[in-house]
């Protein structure tokens, strides 16, 4: 395995061609994605939109290497990572991809600081270094006064900031977020969205966000609409036709 993330800016961060994903339900084959082809470049902020149940989360999981495609080519940084052994794929995922979900998935018995440290500790990073990295990103995201608070002691917006800090703590190149503002009120959701754009500018992060939030999708560099298992580029004015703004 090569160090795939050492690439030129001309290499797409993600490139997929002819991607298909099917599931089996009893004797039935259920197609979810069909012949999906796209490229994502370094530093882009991209919305993935579509009605509920069309396969947006499935696509995000494949892009994040959490799930395998049924067929087609999926390249990350020019490399076919799905051809790698599981250990190498897991290492790549843990180092270079950060995940943020609608429901933060924080461990309730741990503090904000401990939750953010976890990816570092799993990677056998020394505890002192893990603590320093976790504290630094939490302070950057405005959570410096809440380091010792457990998840249940934090507001929804604070919990999502901790989840974003956890995604950032390993210095990833890609952030994948599934409805990160979907469980927040409008004002709090806008503040969380602002953090994504701020981190994108500061670190040239590539960010893909599945969202039904119309205002958020309109701010993106690109919008990808998923329908009938296929994907296409959208203009901002087409978003409502793809279910954006509709819960």
Secondary structure, 3 states (H helix, E strand, C coil): CCCCCCCCCCCCCEEEEEEEEEEEECCEEEEEEEEEEEEECCCCEEEEECCCCCCHHHHHHHHCCCCCCCEEEEEECCECHHHCCHHHHHHHHHHHEEEEECCCCCCCCCEHHHHHHHHHHHCCCCHHHHHHHHHHHHHHCCCCCCCCCEHHHCCHHHHHHHHHHHHHCCCCCEEEEECCCCCCCHHHHHHHHHHHHHHHHHHCCEEEEECCCHHHHHHCCEEEEEECCEEEECCHHHHHHHCCCCC
